[in-house]
């Protein structure tokens, strides 16, 4: 696991420990098994955004505090200059650039997501999280699977969907994909 995932895992453990929450309660809040939750918390597995979102809601903290280790402080506006958003590379395949990490009590979490190409025969990793999601493709061609339906999105295409449905994505044509994702 890369260092950023280990840091997030430490923050998950620290938050749970500080609040006196048992692993079973946190696993229930994330709708996963206790064993799976403990694997995320120990840094054995890459931690899906869905888990981070569930933990942040259950514990009353900002998701970006779990991702980046800093509590947001801005209340009137948050300006992110081109290329300067807080970046987290969750794995070699995904890189997230937060566009509003400093804004307190956001109603949504906007990110620029970069997806690196994988072998064509590699399956799409599916996840779910509460709420809704908006994706707008900036560069490349994205294969998006939502509840078993596969959709191809090209540059300029957008989609808004119920993120409680199983979904996942993959870069096509052996080229990286960049898209704006807003998680609500």
DAMOLIN-V100414 format. One record per pair of residues at least 12 apart in sequence whose ideal C-beta (glycine too) atoms are under 10 Angstrom apart, sorted by the first residue. I is the first residue (numbers start at 1). GAP is how many residues later the second one is. D is the distance in whole Angstrom. If there is no record, write none. Layout:
I&GAP&D ; I&GAP&D
This chain:
1&41&10 ; 1&42&5 ; 1&43&7 ; 1&44&8 ; 1&45&7 ; 1&46&10 ; 1&89&10 ; 1&90&9 ; 2&41&10 ; 2&44&9 ; 2&86&10 ; 2&87&7 ; 2&88&8 ; 2&89&7 ; 2&90&8 ; 3&40&10 ; 3&86&10 ; 4&42&10 ; 4&43&10 ; 4&63&9 ; 4&64&9 ; 4&65&10 ; 4&83&9 ; 4&84&5 ; 4&85&6 ; 4&86&7 ; 4&87&9 ; 4&92&10 ; 5&35&9 ; 5&38&6 ; 5&39&9 ; 5&40&8 ; 5&41&6 ; 5&42&6 ; 5&83&9 ; 5&84&9 ; 5&85&7 ; 5&86&8 ; 6&36&9 ; 6&37&4 ; 6&38&10 ; 7&36&9 ; 7&59&10 ; 7&60&9 ; 7&61&9 ; 7&62&7 ; 7&81&9 ; 8&32&9 ; 8&33&9 ; 8&35&8 ; 8&38&9 ; 8&39&6 ; 8&43&10 ; 8&44&7 ; 8&58&6 ; 8&59&6 ; 8&60&9 ; 8&61&8 ; 8&80&8 ; 8&82&8 ; 9&30&9 ; 9&31&7 ; 9&32&6 ; 9&33&6 ; 9&34&4 ; 9&35&8 ; 9&36&9 ; 9&37&10 ; 9&38&7 ; 9&57&10 ; 10&31&9 ; 10&32&10 ; 10&33&8 ; 10&59&9 ; 11&30&10 ; 11&36&10 ; 11&41&9 ; 11&44&9 ; 11&50&9 ; 11&54&8 ; 11&55&5 ; 11&56&9 ; 11&57&9 ; 11&58&6 ; 12&14&8 ; 12&25&9 ; 12&26&10 ; 12&28&7 ; 12&29&5 ; 12&30&9 ; 12&31&9 ; 12&35&7 ; 12&39&8 ; 12&40&8 ; 12&43&6 ; 12&47&10 ; 12&54&7 ; 13&13&10 ; 13&25&9 ; 13&27&10 ; 13&28&5 ; 13&29&8 ; 13&30&9 ; 14&27&10 ; 14&52&10 ; 15&26&10 ; 15&40&7 ; 15&41&9 ; 15&43&10 ; 15&44&6 ; 15&46&7 ; 15&50&9 ; 15&51&7 ; 16&21&9 ; 16&25&7 ; 16&39&8 ; 16&42&10 ; 16&43&8 ; 17&24&10 ; 18&41&9 ; 19&39&9 ; 19&40&6 ; 19&41&9 ; 19&42&9 ; 21&34&10 ; 21&37&8 ; 21&38&7 ; 22&12&9 ; 23&12&9 ; 23&14&6 ; 23&15&6 ; 23&18&7 ; 24&13&8 ; 24&14&10 ; 25&12&10 ; 25&33&8 ; 26&12&9 ; 26&14&9 ; 26&15&8 ; 26&25&9 ; 26&28&9 ; 26&29&7 ; 26&32&7 ; 26&33&8 ; 27&13&9 ; 27&14&10 ; 27&24&10 ; 27&27&10 ; 28&26&10 ; 28&30&9 ; 29&22&9 ; 29&25&5 ; 29&26&7 ; 29&28&8 ; 29&29&4 ; 29&30&8 ; 30&17&10 ; 30&18&9 ; 30&20&8 ; 30&21&5 ; 30&22&9 ; 30&23&9 ; 30&24&4 ; 30&25&7 ; 30&27&10 ; 30&28&8 ; 30&99&9 ; 31&19&8 ; 31&20&9 ; 31&23&7 ; 31&97&8 ; 31&98&9 ; 31&99&9 ; 31&133&10 ; 32&16&9 ; 32&18&9 ; 32&19&7 ; 32&22&9 ; 36&15&9 ; 37&14&8 ; 37&17&10 ; 37&18&9 ; 40&12&9 ; 40&15&9 ; 41&14&9 ; 46&44&6 ; 46&45&5 ; 46&47&9 ; 46&48&9 ; 46&79&9 ; 47&19&9 ; 47&20&9 ; 47&43&8 ; 48&42&9 ; 48&77&8 ; 48&78&10 ; 48&79&5 ; 48&80&9 ; 48&81&8 ; 49&14&8 ; 49&17&10 ; 49&18&9 ; 49&41&8 ; 49&45&9 ; 49&47&8 ; 49&60&8 ; 49&62&9 ; 49&64&10 ; 49&78&7 ; 49&80&6 ; 49&84&10 ; 49&114&9 ; 49&132&9 ; 49&134&7 ; 50&77&5 ; 50&78&6 ; 50&79&3 ; 50&80&8 ; 50&81&10 ; 50&113&8 ; 50&114&9 ; 50&117&10 ; 50&133&9 ; 51&15&9 ; 51&76&8 ; 51&78&8 ; 52&12&9 ; 52&13&10 ; 52&14&5 ; 52&15&6 ; 52&57&10 ; 52&77&9 ; 53&13&9 ; 53&56&8 ; 53&76&5 ; 53&77&6 ; 53&78&7 ; 53&110&9 ; 53&130&7 ; 54&74&10 ; 54&75&7 ; 54&76&7 ; 56&53&9 ; 57&72&10 ; 57&73&7 ; 57&74&9 ; 62&39&8 ; 62&40&10 ; 62&41&9 ; 62&42&7 ; 62&43&8 ; 62&44&7 ; 62&47&9 ; 63&35&9 ; 63&38&9 ; 63&43&9 ; 63&46&6 ; 63&120&8 ; 64&22&7 ; 64&24&9 ; 64&32&10 ; 64&34&6 ; 64&36&8 ; 64&37&4 ; 64&38&8 ; 64&39&9 ; 64&42&8 ; 64&45&7 ; 64&47&10 ; 65&36&9 ; 67&19&8 ; 67&21&6 ; 67&23&9 ; 67&29&7 ; 67&31&7 ; 67&34&8 ; 67&42&9 ; 67&44&10 ; 68&18&5 ; 68&19&9 ; 68&20&7 ; 68&28&10 ; 68&30&7 ; 68&33&6 ; 68&34&10 ; 69&17&10 ; 70&16&8 ; 70&31&7 ; 70&32&8 ; 71&30&10 ; 71&31&9 ; 71&33&8 ; 72&26&10 ; 72&28&8 ; 72&29&6 ; 72&30&5 ; 72&31&5 ; 72&32&5 ; 72&33&8 ; 72&34&8 ; 73&29&6 ; 73&30&9 ; 73&31&6 ; 74&26&9 ; 74&27&9 ; 74&28&4 ; 74&29&5 ; 74&30&6 ; 74&32&10 ; 75&27&10 ; 75&28&8 ; 75&29&5 ; 75&30&8 ; 76&27&9 ; 76&28&10 ; 77&23&9 ; 77&25&10 ; 77&26&8 ; 78&20&10 ; 78&21&8 ; 78&22&5 ; 78&23&8 ; 78&24&5 ; 78&25&4 ; 78&26&9 ; 78&28&8 ; 78&32&10 ; 79&20&10 ; 79&21&9 ; 79&23&9 ; 79&24&10 ; 80&17&8 ; 80&18&8 ; 80&19&5 ; 80&20&7 ; 80&21&8 ; 80&22&8 ; 80&23&10 ; 80&30&9 ; 80&32&9 ; 83&14&8 ; 83&29&9 ; 84&13&9 ; 84&15&10 ; 85&12&4 ; 85&13&5 ; 85&14&5 ; 85&15&8 ; 85&16&7 ; 85&17&10 ; 85&25&9 ; 85&26&8 ; 85&27&7 ; 86&12&5 ; 86&13&9 ; 86&14&9 ; 86&15&4 ; 86&16&8 ; 86&25&10 ; 87&14&10 ; 87&24&10 ; 87&25&9 ; 87&27&9 ; 88&13&10 ; 88&23&9 ; 89&25&9 ; 89&27&10 ; 90&23&10 ; 91&25&9 ; 91&34&10 ; 92&24&6 ; 92&26&9 ; 93&21&9 ; 93&22&6 ; 93&23&5 ; 93&24&9 ; 93&25&6 ; 93&29&9 ; 93&32&9 ; 93&76&10 ; 93&77&9 ; 93&78&8 ; 93&83&10 ; 94&19&7 ; 94&20&7 ; 94&21&6 ; 94&22&8 ; 94&31&9 ; 94&75&9 ; 95&16&9 ; 95&17&8 ; 95&18&7 ; 95&19&4 ; 95&20&8 ; 95&21&8 ; 95&81&9 ; 95&83&9 ; 96&13&9 ; 96&15&5 ; 96&16&8 ; 96&17&6 ; 96&18&8 ; 96&85&8 ; 97&13&10 ; 97&14&6 ; 97&15&4 ; 97&16&8 ; 97&17&8 ; 97&81&9 ; 97&83&10 ; 98&12&7 ; 98&13&6 ; 98&14&9 ; 99&12&6 ; 99&13&7 ; 99&81&8 ; 99&82&10 ; 99&83&9 ; 100&82&10 ; 106&76&10 ; 106&77&10 ; 106&78&9 ; 107&75&10 ; 107&77&7 ; 108&23&9 ; 108&24&9 ; 108&25&9 ; 108&26&8 ; 108&73&10 ; 108&74&5 ; 108&75&6 ; 108&76&4 ; 109&22&10 ; 109&24&10 ; 109&72&8 ; 109&73&7 ; 109&74&5 ; 109&75&8 ; 110&24&9 ; 110&70&7 ; 110&71&7 ; 110&72&5 ; 110&73&8 ; 110&74&10 ; 111&24&10 ; 111&68&9 ; 111&69&8 ; 111&70&5 ; 111&71&8 ; 111&72&7 ; 112&26&7 ; 112&27&10 ; 112&66&6 ; 112&67&7 ; 112&68&6 ; 112&69&8 ; 113&22&8 ; 113&25&10 ; 113&29&10 ; 113&56&8 ; 113&64&8 ; 113&65&7 ; 113&66&6 ; 113&67&8 ; 113&68&5 ; 114&24&10 ; 114&25&9 ; 114&26&9 ; 114&57&9 ; 114&62&6 ; 114&63&7 ; 114&64&5 ; 114&65&8 ; 115&25&8 ; 115&27&7 ; 115&28&10 ; 115&54&6 ; 115&55&7 ; 115&56&5 ; 115&57&10 ; 115&60&10 ; 115&61&6 ; 115&62&5 ; 115&63&8 ; 115&64&8 ; 116&55&6 ; 116&59&9 ; 116&60&5 ; 116&61&8 ; 117&23&9 ; 117&53&8 ; 117&54&4 ; 117&55&8 ; 117&56&8 ; 117&57&5 ; 117&58&6 ; 117&59&6 ; 117&60&8 ; 118&52&6 ; 118&53&7 ; 118&56&9 ; 119&55&9 ; 120&50&9 ; 120&52&9 ; 120&53&10 ; 120&54&8 ; 122&48&8 ; 123&22&9 ; 123&45&9 ; 123&47&9 ; 124&19&7 ; 124&20&9 ; 124&21&5 ; 124&26&8 ; 124&42&10 ; 124&43&9 ; 124&44&4 ; 124&45&7 ; 124&46&5 ; 125&20&10 ; 125&43&5 ; 125&44&9 ; 125&45&9 ; 126&19&7 ; 126&20&9 ; 126&21&9 ; 126&22&9 ; 126&39&9 ; 126&40&4 ; 126&41&6 ; 126&42&4 ; 126&43&10 ; 127&36&9 ; 127&39&7 ; 127&40&7 ; 127&41&6 ; 128&19&10 ; 128&34&9 ; 128&35&7 ; 128&36&6 ; 128&37&7 ; 128&38&6 ; 128&39&7 ; 128&40&10 ; 129&34&5 ; 129&35&7 ; 129&38&9 ; 129&54&7 ; 130&32&10 ; 130&33&7 ; 130&34&6 ; 130&53&9 ; 130&54&9 ; 131&31&8 ; 131&32&5 ; 131&33&7 ; 131&52&6 ; 131&53&5 ; 132&28&7 ; 132&29&7 ; 132&30&6 ; 132&31&6 ; 132&32&9 ; 132&50&9 ; 132&51&8 ; 132&52&5 ; 133&13&10 ; 133&26&8 ; 133&27&7 ; 133&28&6 ; 133&29&8 ; 133&30&4 ; 133&31&10 ; 133&32&10 ; 133&34&8 ; 133&48&6 ; 133&49&7 ; 133&50&5 ; 133&51&7 ; 134&24&7 ; 134&25&7 ; 134&26&5 ; 134&27&8 ; 134&29&10 ; 134&45&10 ; 134&46&8 ; 134&47&7 ; 134&48&4 ; 134&49&8 ; 134&50&7 ; 135&18&7 ; 135&22&9 ; 135&23&6 ; 135&24&5 ; 135&25&8 ; 135&26&8 ; 135&32&10 ; 135&34&8 ; 135&42&10 ; 135&44&5 ; 135&45&7 ; 135&46&5 ; 135&47&8 ; 135&48&10 ; 136&17&9 ; 136&19&10 ; 136&20&8 ; 136&21&8 ; 136&22&4 ; 136&23&8 ; 136&24&10 ; 136&43&6 ; 136&44&4 ; 136&45&8 ; 136&46&8 ; 137&15&10 ; 137&16&5 ; 137&17&6 ; 137&18&5 ; 137&19&7 ; 137&20&5 ; 137&21&7 ; 137&22&9 ; 137&40&7 ; 137&41&8 ; 137&42&5 ; 137&43&8 ; 138&17&7 ; 138&18&9 ; 138&39&8 ; 138&40&5 ; 138&41&6 ; 138&42&6 ; 139&15&10 ; 139&16&6 ; 139&32&10 ; 139&36&8 ; 139&37&7 ; 139&38&7 ; 139&39&4 ; 139&40&8 ; 140&13&9 ; 140&14&8 ; 140&15&7 ; 140&31&6 ; 140&32&7 ; 140&33&7 ; 140&35&5 ; 140&36&6 ; 140&37&4 ; 140&38&7 ; 140&39&8 ; 141&12&7 ; 141&13&5 ; 141&14&8 ; 141&16&9 ; 141&29&10 ; 141&30&7 ; 141&31&4 ; 141&32&5 ; 141&34&7 ; 141&36&7 ; 142&12&8 ; 142&13&9 ; 142&15&8 ; 142&17&9 ; 142&27&6 ; 142&28&7 ; 142&29&7 ; 142&30&7 ; 142&35&5 ; 142&36&9 ; 142&37&6 ; 143&25&9 ; 143&26&7 ; 143&27&5 ; 143&28&8 ; 143&29&5 ; 143&30&10 ; 143&34&9 ; 144&13&10 ; 144&15&7 ; 144&17&8 ; 144&23&7 ; 144&24&8 ; 144&25&5 ; 144&26&8 ; 144&33&10 ; 144&35&9 ; 145&20&10 ; 145&21&8 ; 145&22&6 ; 145&23&5 ; 145&24&7 ; 145&25&8 ; 146&13&8 ; 146&15&5 ; 146&16&8 ; 146&17&9 ; 146&19&6 ; 146&20&7 ; 146&21&5 ; 146&22&9 ; 146&23&10 ; 147&14&9 ; 147&15&9 ; 147&17&10 ; 147&18&4 ; 147&19&6 ; 147&20&7 ; 148&17&9 ; 148&18&8 ; 148&19&10 ; 149&12&10 ; 149&16&9 ; 149&18&10 ; 150&20&9 ; 151&18&10 ; 152&20&7 ; 153&16&9 ; 153&19&9 ; 153&24&9 ; 153&26&8 ; 154&18&9 ; 154&23&10 ; 155&22&9 ; 155&23&9 ; 155&24&9 ; 157&22&9 ; 158&21&9 ; 158&22&8 ; 159&20&10 ; 160&22&9 ; 160&24&9 ; 163&18&10 ; 163&20&7 ; 163&21&8 ; 169&12&9
